[in-house]
Amino acid sequence: MKNNKKVYLLTALAFLVCNQEISAMASARKAVKHLGVGLFRANAFEYKKLHSLVKPNLIGAAKTVSINPFVQARSFCESNHVAPEISVTAPIEEVLTKLLEQKDSPESFARINDVIRMFIGNQQLIQKRFKELIESHMGGTVVERFDIPEKNMKEIVRKLSCFSVEPVFYRSLDKDPIPQLSVVKAFQAIGFSMNKAAERAFLNTHKKTADTVNFNCDQMQVAVDHECLHIQNGDGDLKVLFTFLSQSRKSFSDEEFYTIMGAFGEQFLRYRPSLIAAITKEAKEMGIHDFSKIENFDRDLTAFERYSEVRVDEMILASKDEKKIQAYRDYYKARNDSQPIKDRAASDKANVIFCLTQGRTIPLEVADFLHPTDQERVDACDKALAELKAAKK
């Protein structure tokens, strides 16, 4: 029986990934609707998700997926014989394989199977219209290159070439005075964006003086690394799949859903309690005690997105690169000290208080618990820098 089920699982996986024309979404309009989860908040370094589309290349995933996608990404950069999509699809291949190998009830397995069909169909639909959706849905403007020093532009191209043969560059959020770098990902389709403030920062090679707040090239370089780590981790793809599964949560028992979350990594399961505690702490600090008042709020989904940000932060800090960590710290310190950010925070808090006093639902965009705060990130960097300094003694 176990062998028969294993054969069935692999057959189902092969069927899902070989069907290039799965039409789980009835129209592009529905795909765009699903694509809207968490798109384009005004937070720099945030992984902007154009909900991904992978070329389904998952046959035999159980045998070929690298357990460490970071090593696999490096292998591609060092070899001319490995296609870019292998490094970019490894994380999603691993999760799909784990989902299809779980010992669920026939009903739950069928539902997971349906969700995967919908997910792959959605991603394929977006892939076909990638540039169009960047411009029409996300308000981006596709460009050949950015107005930054040539050496920095070449470095961005080099890093993205580890994941995509032909990355798409686009401009967005040009009116924002805070640097914005972001990526959108549809499996092999990768889009990379920056705004005018980020371009100006790339041109600024000076450190900030004691009495000014500014952004510089060192900070933008580590921002590029941040976005590439999100691509390497498969965060955009995994967030969409997790979203689709969360939308079907009522189809599963609590135990089954916890097992499903486990397919996304033991690390996530270990972090989940502390992440949820951090989310609820922020909510209470904002005066929110009834989570039903927060529009579209789901603590599992919110914890997953926060986890993806924390994981990238920890990878930056784990580099033990003092210059990089210092630049990371300086960026968030500059953000935290900038007047536009302070004004936004005050406005958001006022909106939360207004919604609470009126008994209204609070939009998640206002009660944003998806990321560590700027100050949390500054503190984490300070701790890492202190440890590096102590190690030198």
Secondary structure, 3 states (H helix, E strand, C coil): CHHHHHHHHHHHHHHHHHCCCCCCCCCHHHHHHHHCCCCCCCCCCCCCCCCCCCCCCCCCHHHHCCCCHHHHHHHHHCCCCCCHHHHHHHHHHHHHHHHHHCCCCHHHHHHHHHHHHHHHHHHHHHHHCHHHHHHHCCCCEEECCCCCCHHHHHHHHHHHCCCCCCCEEEECCCCCCCCCEEEEEECCEEEEEECHHHHHHHHCCCCCCCCCCCCCHHHHHHHHHHHHHHHHHCHHHHHHHHHHHHHCHHHCCHHHHHHHHHCCCHHHHHHHHHHHHHHHHHHHHCCCCCHHHECCCCHHHHHHHHHHHHHHHHHHHHCCCHHHHHHHHHHHHHHHHCHHHHHHHHHHHHHHHHHHHHCCCECCCCCCCCCCCHHHHHHHHHHHHHHHHHHHC
